Amino acid sequence: MWKYEKRLEYPVKIKKPDSAAAKVIITQFGGPDGELAASQRYLSQRYSMPYGDVAGLLTDIGTEELAHMEMVCAIVCQLTKDLTVDQIEKAGLADYFVDHTVGLWPQSAGGVPFSATVFQSKGDPITDLTEDLAAEQKARTTYDNILRLVDNPDVTDAIKFLREREIVHFQRFGEALRRVQERLDSKNFYAVNPAFDNK
Amino acid sequence: MTERDKALMRVQTCGFAVTEAVLFLDTHPTDSAAREYYDKAVKDYNAAVMNYITSFGPLDMTQVQSSGGWSWTEGCMPWEEDCNVEI
């Protein structure tokens, strides 16, 4: 069960539209390392997590990712507000515009539609948490690349907040992986899948 | 900064403190200093929400004062520029 809170986690206030920035930032909505994938990864994995503390962490981080998806969408929404067709064409956004006008649709910067194939839910706690650690770093790198491409401080302020959250989530998943490993056979972490073999 | 901006900023600041404390406690459940931090953050957050919704409308669907009309869908949406605080 979720309840909507009518506010962003962190403010997004962009005064000037910029279709070139929107074209790359949309990848953090529907791209391979984006916030939609992040939220669905953790919220799918939690059902096979046999340890309540880690299932709780997956729920809490998955929930925060939904708030990050909303922030990314707010950034793209504000960056594409009141654009002229001329500005859209010059920024190479015509391909997107013809299918979606300036509505939000989950795709990567390269135009690839969102796909669940960008993440796994493997039903094995060690495997899933190791994927989650990589996912947080991939998202952090993507935000670093966005910061290399975009210099409008209204945009970079919110992007820097999102980047920082990837680092905190990575830290928490590292601790969760250690907590899971401590509960496994100390001679061999990989002897069993505690979500399946310990029946 | 308008009064609404100040009130919203307070909700966002206190809400973030709660989020951070919760994630930390998920992996450090026996840390008593973190639990104290959480207790204070939740108290501040609840007070900030109370302060906001009294003057500027509901933040969730259980906070609508329906005798005054249906305010849940009124006002700006969170993703709109006008709805957000300048940092």
Interface residues (C-beta under 8 A of the other chain):
Chain A: K3 Y4 E5 K6 R7 L8 E9 Y10 P11 V12 K13 I14 K15 D53 V54 G56 L57 D60 I61 E64 E70 C73 A74 C77 Q78 K81 D157 V168 H169 R172 E175 A176 R179
Chain B: L8 M9 V11 Q12 G15 F16 T19 E20 V22 L23 F24 D26 T27 H28 P29 P58 L59 D60 M61 T62 M77 P78 W79 E80 E81 N84 V85 E86 I87
